[in-house]
Amino acid sequence: MRIICPQARMIAAVAVLYAFVALLGPAGCTPLTPSHGREVTSSPSLVSGNGVHHTVRAGETLWRISKTYGVSVAELVEANDLESYIIQPGQKLLIPGASERREVPETQTETGGSAPDADLAWPLAGRGRGSVTSGFGPRTHPIRKTEDFHKGIDIDGAREERVLAAAAGEIVFAGKMTGYGTVVMIDHGNRLITVYAHLSRTTVKLENLVTTGQIIGYVGTSGTSTGSHLHFEVRHRGRAVDPLGYLP
């Protein structure tokens, strides 16, 4: 009787396997490339490259662009790897799944006319210029201690103090934003947007129409903040401008 050792059986099995692969030929076995082994987590429209590029015009917001093309803000953020919800004129955005470019309509206020681009009300009742603790422009960042450009003004406020809409308009963002904490953004038409940051909470939602002086949230210290206050910005034609030029 012939005895076959385990090593011999293994060598024979490997030989049979190679012979089988050779018989299959190129059509029977396709080597995996790195792309075959990578897990795809993005949406199909983004992976396939479908979509159009939209050039941001002055006054356009991420929310209004998403509404025009019928995609979510989250899809735009993912498709363009955005770190902020604030976009700039001239910036190019990929609109996933879109087949044609569209015109983004300007916002109309609840009265049907465009809001004025001046004469805003103070977002904290009874406050004035004497309550501004940090103005618009170059400064040393209070936390990072580096040179910084302050895109708004900081208004002293007590925690849970009511934050009011500076003018009538439409809510185009209400949620959390890196650095800004809990934020509300209002589109007033005429390419004018106001931003209210570091809130403790909000009382409005996307697409809500608000009137001047309506409560939109409460003072807090969310985001990158050293204490309770309201960070207030005015953006005209997509660019940050000094809010004191619009306040009484």
DRENMARMAR-910944 format. One record per residue (C-alpha): x, y, z; chain; residue number from 1. Coordinates in nm, 3 decimals, m for minus. Each point is the difference from the previous one (the first is absolute). Layout:
<recs>
+---------+---------+---------+-------+-----+
!      px !      py !      pz ! kette !  nr !
+---------+---------+---------+-------+-----+
!       X !       Y !       Z !     A ! NUM !
...
+---------+---------+---------+-------+-----+
</recs>
This chain:
<recs>
+---------+---------+---------+-------+-----+
!      px !      py !      pz ! kette !  nr !
+---------+---------+---------+-------+-----+
!   0.000 !   0.000 !   0.000 !     A !   1 !
!   0.133 !   0.345 !  m0.100 !     A !   2 !
!  m0.007 !   0.271 !   0.265 !     A !   3 !
!  m0.052 !   0.362 !  m0.115 !     A !   4 !
!   0.117 !   0.266 !   0.244 !     A !   5 !
!  m0.211 !   0.313 !   0.070 !     A !   6 !
!   0.257 !   0.223 !  m0.176 !     A !   7 !
!  m0.041 !  m0.202 !  m0.319 !     A !   8 !
!  m0.379 !   0.033 !   0.013 !     A !   9 !
!   0.034 !   0.381 !   0.036 !     A !  10 !
!   0.235 !   0.025 !  m0.298 !     A !  11 !
!  m0.238 !  m0.206 !  m0.210 !     A !  12 !
!  m0.299 !   0.218 !   0.098 !     A !  13 !
!   0.187 !   0.317 !  m0.096 !     A !  14 !
!   0.092 !  m0.150 !  m0.336 !     A !  15 !
!  m0.365 !  m0.085 !  m0.072 !     A !  16 !
!  m0.107 !   0.353 !   0.093 !     A !  17 !
!   0.253 !   0.161 !  m0.238 !     A !  18 !
!  m0.112 !  m0.232 !  m0.278 !     A !  19 !
!  m0.362 !   0.102 !   0.058 !     A !  20 !
!   0.083 !   0.372 !  m0.016 !     A !  21 !
!   0.195 !  m0.056 !  m0.322 !     A !  22 !
!  m0.301 !  m0.169 !  m0.157 !     A !  23 !
!  m0.225 !   0.294 !   0.092 !     A !  24 !
!   0.227 !   0.246 !  m0.175 !     A !  25 !
!  m0.039 !   0.382 !   0.011 !     A !  26 !
!  m0.381 !  m0.015 !  m0.022 !     A !  27 !
!  m0.030 !  m0.217 !   0.308 !     A !  28 !
!   0.197 !   0.208 !   0.248 !     A !  29 !
!   0.026 !   0.380 !   0.013 !     A !  30 !
!   0.268 !   0.135 !   0.237 !     A !  31 !
!  m0.123 !   0.254 !   0.254 !     A !  32 !
!   0.132 !   0.354 !  m0.043 !     A !  33 !
!   0.015 !   0.243 !   0.296 !     A !  34 !
!  m0.325 !   0.162 !  m0.112 !     A !  35 !
!  m0.187 !  m0.331 !   0.019 !     A !  36 !
!   0.098 !  m0.043 !   0.362 !     A !  37 !
!  m0.083 !   0.356 !   0.117 !     A !  38 !
!  m0.326 !   0.049 !   0.183 !     A !  39 !
!  m0.211 !   0.272 !  m0.163 !     A !  40 !
!  m0.201 !   0.209 !   0.245 !     A !  41 !
!  m0.091 !   0.303 !  m0.215 !     A !  42 !
!  m0.326 !   0.036 !  m0.187 !     A !  43 !
!  m0.015 !  m0.160 !  m0.349 !     A !  44 !
!  m0.036 !   0.340 !  m0.169 !     A !  45 !
!   0.322 !   0.123 !   0.162 !     A !  46 !
!   0.198 !  m0.316 !  m0.076 !     A !  47 !
!  m0.104 !  m0.007 !  m0.366 !     A !  48 !
!   0.080 !   0.368 !  m0.043 !     A !  49 !
!  m0.355 !   0.085 !  m0.111 !     A !  50 !
!  m0.107 !   0.359 !   0.054 !     A !  51 !
!   0.076 !   0.356 !  m0.105 !     A !  52 !
!   0.218 !   0.274 !   0.143 !     A !  53 !
!  m0.176 !   0.310 !   0.131 !     A !  54 !
!   0.190 !   0.326 !   0.043 !     A !  55 !
!  m0.118 !   0.181 !   0.312 !     A !  56 !
!  m0.132 !   0.349 !  m0.062 !     A !  57 !
!  m0.007 !   0.283 !   0.252 !     A !  58 !
!  m0.280 !  m0.046 !   0.250 !     A !  59 !
!  m0.052 !  m0.373 !  m0.058 !     A !  60 !
!  m0.002 !  m0.236 !   0.299 !     A !  61 !
!   0.066 !  m0.372 !   0.021 !     A !  62 !
!  m0.359 !  m0.057 !   0.107 !     A !  63 !
!  m0.149 !   0.197 !  m0.290 !     A !  64 !
!   0.223 !  m0.183 !  m0.250 !     A !  65 !
!  m0.102 !  m0.336 !   0.145 !     A !  66 !
!  m0.366 !   0.097 !  m0.022 !     A !  67 !
!   0.037 !   0.112 !  m0.363 !     A !  68 !
!   0.159 !  m0.328 !  m0.111 !     A !  69 !
!  m0.206 !  m0.229 !   0.221 !     A !  70 !
!   0.292 !  m0.144 !   0.199 !     A !  71 !
!   0.070 !   0.016 !   0.372 !     A !  72 !
!   0.252 !   0.230 !   0.165 !     A !  73 !
!   0.172 !  m0.313 !   0.135 !     A !  74 !
!   0.050 !  m0.131 !  m0.356 !     A !  75 !
!   0.158 !   0.330 !  m0.107 !     A !  76 !
!   0.229 !   0.000 !   0.304 !     A !  77 !
!   0.113 !  m0.359 !  m0.073 !     A !  78 !
!   0.038 !   0.045 !  m0.376 !     A !  79 !
!   0.217 !   0.310 !   0.043 !     A !  80 !
!   0.180 !  m0.094 !   0.322 !     A !  81 !
!  m0.114 !   0.326 !   0.160 !     A !  82 !
!   0.115 !   0.099 !   0.349 !     A !  83 !
!  m0.250 !   0.284 !   0.035 !     A !  84 !
!  m0.357 !   0.073 !  m0.104 !     A !  85 !
!   0.103 !   0.352 !  m0.101 !     A !  86 !
!   0.096 !   0.021 !  m0.368 !     A !  87 !
!   0.161 !   0.277 !  m0.201 !     A !  88 !
!  m0.078 !   0.160 !  m0.340 !     A !  89 !
!   0.198 !  m0.167 !  m0.280 !     A !  90 !
!   0.027 !  m0.330 !   0.190 !     A !  91 !
!  m0.079 !  m0.304 !  m0.218 !     A !  92 !
!  m0.225 !  m0.268 !   0.145 !     A !  93 !
!  m0.067 !  m0.347 !  m0.140 !     A !  94 !
!  m0.375 !  m0.066 !   0.000 !     A !  95 !
!  m0.023 !  m0.382 !   0.017 !     A !  96 !
!  m0.262 !  m0.156 !  m0.226 !     A !  97 !
!  m0.090 !   0.326 !  m0.178 !     A !  98 !
!  m0.024 !  m0.005 !  m0.380 !     A !  99 !
!  m0.009 !   0.373 !  m0.069 !     A ! 100 !
!   0.096 !   0.330 !   0.160 !     A ! 101 !
!  m0.279 !   0.204 !   0.158 !     A ! 102 !
!  m0.048 !   0.360 !   0.107 !     A ! 103 !
!  m0.035 !   0.047 !   0.375 !     A ! 104 !
!  m0.288 !   0.242 !   0.070 !     A ! 105 !
!   0.045 !   0.281 !   0.248 !     A ! 106 !
!  m0.187 !  m0.014 !   0.330 !     A ! 107 !
!  m0.320 !   0.192 !   0.048 !     A ! 108 !
!  m0.121 !   0.100 !   0.346 !     A ! 109 !
!  m0.342 !  m0.099 !   0.130 !     A ! 110 !
!  m0.147 !   0.331 !  m0.123 !     A ! 111 !
!   0.105 !  m0.086 !  m0.355 !     A ! 112 !
!   0.266 !   0.268 !  m0.038 !     A ! 113 !
!   0.374 !   0.001 !   0.047 !     A ! 114 !
!   0.126 !   0.089 !   0.346 !     A ! 115 !
!   0.207 !   0.319 !   0.035 !     A ! 116 !
!   0.377 !  m0.046 !   0.018 !     A ! 117 !
!   0.030 !   0.248 !   0.289 !     A ! 118 !
!  m0.171 !   0.106 !   0.323 !     A ! 119 !
!   0.021 !  m0.328 !   0.187 !     A ! 120 !
!  m0.129 !  m0.027 !   0.357 !     A ! 121 !
!   0.224 !  m0.107 !   0.286 !     A ! 122 !
!  m0.029 !  m0.378 !   0.047 !     A ! 123 !
!   0.003 !   0.037 !   0.380 !     A ! 124 !
!  m0.276 !   0.224 !   0.134 !     A ! 125 !
!   0.118 !   0.318 !   0.169 !     A ! 126 !
!   0.361 !  m0.044 !  m0.108 !     A ! 127 !
!   0.205 !   0.257 !  m0.186 !     A ! 128 !
!   0.352 !   0.077 !  m0.113 !     A ! 129 !
!   0.120 !   0.012 !   0.359 !     A ! 130 !
!  m0.078 !  m0.372 !   0.034 !     A ! 131 !
!   0.245 !  m0.104 !  m0.276 !     A ! 132 !
!   0.290 !  m0.184 !   0.163 !     A ! 133 !
!   0.191 !  m0.082 !  m0.321 !     A ! 134 !
!  m0.032 !   0.191 !  m0.324 !     A ! 135 !
!   0.025 !  m0.086 !  m0.368 !     A ! 136 !
!   0.345 !  m0.036 !  m0.155 !     A ! 137 !
!   0.353 !  m0.113 !   0.091 !     A ! 138 !
!   0.057 !  m0.117 !   0.356 !     A ! 139 !
!   0.184 !  m0.254 !   0.214 !     A ! 140 !
!  m0.217 !  m0.309 !   0.036 !     A ! 141 !
!  m0.109 !  m0.024 !   0.367 !     A ! 142 !
!   0.063 !  m0.376 !   0.019 !     A ! 143 !
!   0.264 !  m0.086 !  m0.259 !     A ! 144 !
!   0.196 !   0.323 !   0.068 !     A ! 145 !
!   0.081 !   0.033 !  m0.371 !     A ! 146 !
!  m0.068 !   0.280 !  m0.247 !     A ! 147 !
!  m0.357 !  m0.030 !  m0.120 !     A ! 148 !
!  m0.261 !   0.189 !  m0.200 !     A ! 149 !
!  m0.326 !   0.032 !   0.191 !     A ! 150 !
!  m0.282 !  m0.027 !  m0.256 !     A ! 151 !
!  m0.263 !   0.141 !   0.233 !     A ! 152 !
!  m0.048 !   0.165 !   0.336 !     A ! 153 !
!  m0.040 !  m0.154 !   0.345 !     A ! 154 !
!  m0.289 !   0.140 !   0.203 !     A ! 155 !
!  m0.002 !  m0.047 !   0.376 !     A ! 156 !
!  m0.300 !  m0.203 !   0.110 !     A ! 157 !
!  m0.123 !  m0.205 !   0.292 !     A ! 158 !
!  m0.043 !  m0.375 !  m0.042 !     A ! 159 !
!  m0.349 !  m0.084 !  m0.132 !     A ! 160 !
!  m0.066 !   0.362 !  m0.098 !     A ! 161 !
!  m0.233 !   0.016 !  m0.299 !     A ! 162 !
!   0.162 !   0.042 !  m0.343 !     A ! 163 !
!  m0.216 !   0.189 !  m0.250 !     A ! 164 !
!  m0.009 !   0.012 !  m0.380 !     A ! 165 !
!   0.168 !   0.322 !  m0.114 !     A ! 166 !
!  m0.240 !   0.025 !  m0.297 !     A ! 167 !
!  m0.272 !  m0.200 !  m0.173 !     A ! 168 !
!   0.114 !  m0.290 !  m0.213 !     A ! 169 !
!   0.026 !  m0.375 !  m0.049 !     A ! 170 !
!   0.197 !  m0.245 !   0.216 !     A ! 171 !
!   0.265 !  m0.159 !  m0.222 !     A ! 172 !
!   0.197 !  m0.178 !   0.273 !     A ! 173 !
!  m0.076 !  m0.111 !   0.354 !     A ! 174 !
!   0.240 !  m0.246 !   0.156 !     A ! 175 !
!   0.358 !  m0.060 !   0.104 !     A ! 176 !
!   0.306 !   0.133 !  m0.180 !     A ! 177 !
!   0.368 !  m0.055 !   0.082 !     A ! 178 !
!   0.130 !   0.281 !   0.220 !     A ! 179 !
!  m0.332 !   0.185 !  m0.011 !     A ! 180 !
!  m0.186 !  m0.250 !   0.217 !     A ! 181 !
!  m0.377 !   0.019 !  m0.037 !     A ! 182 !
!  m0.081 !   0.246 !  m0.278 !     A ! 183 !
!  m0.294 !   0.165 !  m0.175 !     A ! 184 !
!   0.036 !   0.168 !  m0.340 !     A ! 185 !
!  m0.270 !   0.224 !  m0.151 !     A ! 186 !
!  m0.023 !   0.100 !  m0.366 !     A ! 187 !
!  m0.159 !   0.345 !  m0.022 !     A ! 188 !
!   0.001 !   0.036 !  m0.378 !     A ! 189 !
!   0.203 !   0.263 !  m0.185 !     A ! 190 !
!   0.299 !  m0.235 !   0.052 !     A ! 191 !
!   0.006 !   0.072 !   0.372 !     A ! 192 !
!   0.046 !  m0.275 !   0.261 !     A ! 193 !
!   0.036 !   0.022 !   0.376 !     A ! 194 !
!   0.171 !  m0.263 !   0.217 !     A ! 195 !
!  m0.067 !  m0.064 !   0.370 !     A ! 196 !
!   0.255 !  m0.230 !   0.169 !     A ! 197 !
!   0.093 !  m0.168 !   0.332 !     A ! 198 !
!  m0.370 !  m0.048 !   0.084 !     A ! 199 !
!  m0.113 !  m0.239 !   0.271 !     A ! 200 !
!  m0.299 !  m0.108 !  m0.213 !     A ! 201 !
!  m0.218 !   0.116 !  m0.287 !     A ! 202 !
!  m0.375 !   0.051 !  m0.036 !     A ! 203 !
!  m0.020 !  m0.005 !  m0.381 !     A ! 204 !
!   0.046 !  m0.250 !  m0.282 !     A ! 205 !
!   0.104 !   0.008 !  m0.365 !     A ! 206 !
!  m0.234 !   0.196 !  m0.228 !     A ! 207 !
!  m0.179 !   0.170 !   0.290 !     A ! 208 !
!  m0.093 !   0.359 !  m0.082 !     A ! 209 !
!   0.075 !   0.239 !   0.283 !     A ! 210 !
!  m0.082 !   0.362 !   0.077 !     A ! 211 !
!   0.224 !   0.269 !   0.145 !     A ! 212 !
!   0.040 !  m0.053 !   0.373 !     A ! 213 !
!  m0.128 !  m0.360 !  m0.002 !     A ! 214 !
!   0.177 !  m0.236 !   0.243 !     A ! 215 !
!   0.229 !  m0.238 !  m0.193 !     A ! 216 !
!   0.208 !  m0.141 !   0.285 !     A ! 217 !
!   0.173 !   0.065 !   0.332 !     A ! 218 !
!   0.346 !   0.124 !   0.098 !     A ! 219 !
!   0.247 !  m0.274 !   0.089 !     A ! 220 !
!   0.367 !  m0.089 !  m0.019 !     A ! 221 !
!  m0.001 !  m0.286 !  m0.252 !     A ! 222 !
!   0.289 !  m0.051 !  m0.242 !     A ! 223 !
!   0.332 !   0.180 !   0.044 !     A ! 224 !
!  m0.100 !   0.251 !   0.264 !     A ! 225 !
!   0.143 !   0.146 !   0.320 !     A ! 226 !
!  m0.336 !   0.079 !   0.159 !     A ! 227 !
!  m0.366 !   0.085 !  m0.059 !     A ! 228 !
!  m0.041 !   0.250 !  m0.283 !     A ! 229 !
!  m0.146 !   0.035 !  m0.349 !     A ! 230 !
!   0.228 !  m0.006 !  m0.304 !     A ! 231 !
!  m0.187 !   0.199 !  m0.267 !     A ! 232 !
!   0.100 !   0.023 !  m0.366 !     A ! 233 !
!  m0.135 !   0.183 !  m0.302 !     A ! 234 !
!   0.085 !  m0.137 !  m0.345 !     A ! 235 !
!  m0.076 !   0.215 !  m0.301 !     A ! 236 !
!   0.044 !  m0.149 !  m0.348 !     A ! 237 !
!   0.173 !  m0.297 !   0.162 !     A ! 238 !
!   0.263 !   0.202 !   0.186 !     A ! 239 !
!   0.024 !   0.078 !   0.371 !     A ! 240 !
!  m0.049 !   0.371 !   0.074 !     A ! 241 !
!   0.002 !   0.202 !   0.322 !     A ! 242 !
!  m0.341 !  m0.044 !   0.167 !     A ! 243 !
!   0.032 !   0.343 !   0.164 !     A ! 244 !
!  m0.051 !   0.151 !  m0.344 !     A ! 245 !
!  m0.352 !  m0.148 !   0.001 !     A ! 246 !
!  m0.100 !   0.054 !   0.364 !     A ! 247 !
!  m0.139 !   0.320 !   0.158 !     A ! 248 !
+---------+---------+---------+-------+-----+
</recs>
